[in-house]
Amino acid sequence: MSYYKAAEVLPEHIIKEIQKYVDGHSIYVPKKTDSRKSWGESTETLSVLEKRNEQIYSEYLEGCSITHLSEKYYLVEKSIQRIIRQKKKK
């Protein structure tokens, strides 16, 4: 996250209005909701997890037990069950 000097990006009347609420402190201005990215959109994490989940489901269909999958992928059994349930819906 980068910082900008308020005087360089905001009109003086807006700075004075902000100073009524926070004087001399840093504040965070969030992005507009329509310009936010969803979780994992900026990285490959989402696709990596999707591939892992496909592999888990595939191994489950081949007869691998939930306990074995849990140990193999270092996930609790409830997470393995959730992944299988989501894949069955698709």
N, C-alpha and C positions, 0 to 999 in steps of 0.2 A: 504494500500500500504506500503510495507516495503522498507527500504533503504539499500543499500550496499555501502561499501567503494570501490571506483573505483580501488584502488591499490590491493584490494583483488580479484577482478573478471576480470580485464582488463590488458592486457599487457602494459608495460610502453610506448611503441611507440604509442599506441592508446590514452592513457591518454594525451600525449604531443600534439597529433593532435587535440583532443577535446579542450585542453586548448588554442589553437589558436583562438577558437570561443567563448568559455565561460570559464573564469578563476575564479575559486572559487565560482561558483554558482551551485545550484542544477538544474539538467535537468531531464526531463521525457523521458524515452525510451518506446515507445508504443509496444504492442504485435504485432507479425506478423499477417497479416490479416487472414491467414488460421487457426490460433489458437484462434481467438476471438469467444466468445459465442454470440449468438443473444439475443435480448432483452427478459428478463424474463426466460431465460434458466436456470439460477442458482437458481431461487426461484420458489415458487408455484404461483406467481402472474399471469402468463400466463394462467394456468389452472383455477384459480379462476375467471378471467375475462371471459374466455370461457364459464364457467358454468353460470355466470351471464347473458351473452349475449344469451345463449340458453333459459334461463328462460324468458328473455325479449321477445324473438321471440315467445316462446310458449304462453305467455300471450297475445301478439298481435294477434296471430292466434285465440285465444279464444274470441276475441272481445274487448280487452282492448284498450282504446284510447292512442294515442301517448302522449297527454298532461298528462294523468294519469300516464303513465309509466315514463315520464320525472320527475314528482313530486315524484313518489315512489322511483326511483333509483337515484335521485339528479343529473340528467344529463339534458343538454339542449335538446330541441326537435330535433335539427339537428343531435345530437349524436345518439338518438334513431332511427331516420330515417336511418342513416348510418348503424347501427347494423342490422336493418330489411332488408335493401337492400343487405348487405353482406350475410345474412342467406338465402335470397331468391335465390341468385346465386348458393348456394350449394345445 
